[in-house]
Amino acid sequence: MTTETRWLVYPDGDRQETQRLLRVDELVDMNGFEVPVPPPGGRMIAYRVWKIRRTEERGELDVLQYLELVPASELRGMS
């Protein structure tokens, strides 16, 4: 039996477990939930998924979903 754990990996290296499986280039908030386009406000922290990596070891599968911070100017440009 294999247990799968999904992780958000922030730019500073911190990790947070999540239930969602994200897609590359998806925009998410700090908790890994999808950000609507255009964003609801200009003052929000948003991340883009830039890489997804799977590592398997002894019945454990870790899905590492790497995030990059989206600049505020880019968020404003989506409006």
C-alpha positions in Angstrom: 0.0 0.0 0.0 1.3 3.4 -0.9 0.4 6.6 0.9 0.4 9.8 -1.1 1.2 13.2 0.5 1.0 16.4 -1.4 3.1 19.4 -0.4 3.3 23.1 -1.3 6.9 24.2 -1.4 7.3 27.9 -1.0 10.2 30.0 -2.5 11.9 30.2 1.0 11.9 26.3 1.2 9.0 26.0 3.7 6.5 23.2 3.1 2.8 22.9 3.8 0.7 19.8 3.3 -2.3 20.2 1.0 -5.1 18.0 -0.2 -5.1 19.5 -3.7 -3.2 18.3 -6.7 -2.2 21.5 -8.6 -1.2 22.0 -12.2 1.9 23.8 -13.6 1.2 27.5 -14.2 -1.9 27.5 -11.9 -2.3 30.6 -9.7 -2.9 29.9 -6.0 -3.1 31.8 -2.8 -1.0 31.2 0.4 -3.1 28.1 1.2 -2.9 26.5 -2.2 -6.5 27.5 -3.3 -7.0 28.7 -6.9 -6.9 32.5 -7.4 -9.6 33.7 -9.9 -8.5 35.6 -12.9 -8.7 38.6 -12.7 -7.8 38.6 -9.0 -10.4 40.1 -6.6 -8.0 42.8 -5.4 -4.7 44.3 -6.1 -3.4 43.6 -2.6 -3.1 39.9 -2.4 -0.2 37.4 -2.2 -0.3 34.9 -5.1 1.9 32.1 -6.2 2.4 30.3 -9.5 3.1 26.5 -9.6 6.4 26.3 -11.6 7.4 22.6 -11.0 5.9 19.4 -9.8 8.1 16.6 -8.6 7.2 13.1 -7.3 9.5 11.1 -5.0 8.7 7.6 -3.9 10.3 5.7 -1.1 9.2 2.6 0.8 5.4 2.9 0.2 5.3 6.7 0.5 4.8 9.0 -2.5 5.5 12.7 -1.9 4.2 15.1 -4.5 6.2 18.3 -4.2 4.5 21.3 -5.8 7.0 24.2 -6.1 5.6 27.8 -6.0 7.1 31.1 -7.1 5.8 34.5 -5.9 3.8 36.4 -8.6 4.8 40.1 -8.6 2.1 42.6 -7.8 2.6 44.3 -11.1 1.7 41.1 -12.9 -1.4 40.6 -10.8 -2.6 44.1 -11.6 -2.0 43.4 -15.3 -4.4 40.5 -15.2 -7.4 42.8 -14.4 
